[in-house]
Amino acid sequence: MKTKSTIPVTHLLGSTMLLIKKKMNQYLVGGKNPDQLNLIAINNSYKKNNLLF
């Protein structure tokens, strides 16, 4: 029962994170300053942590 209820939640989370990543990538294409490079690093570390799901 628990696994069946958690699958849609994680799928929803994953799809919203994909949307956020797309928006971030569109924003990051504009220019590269230290703040944006930090966002890229955070995004990459999130991808690695996302494998734990």
Buried (B, 14 or more C-beta within 10 A) or exposed (E): EEEEEEEEEEEEEEEEBEEEEEEBEEEBEEEEEEEBEEBEEEBEEEEEEEEEE
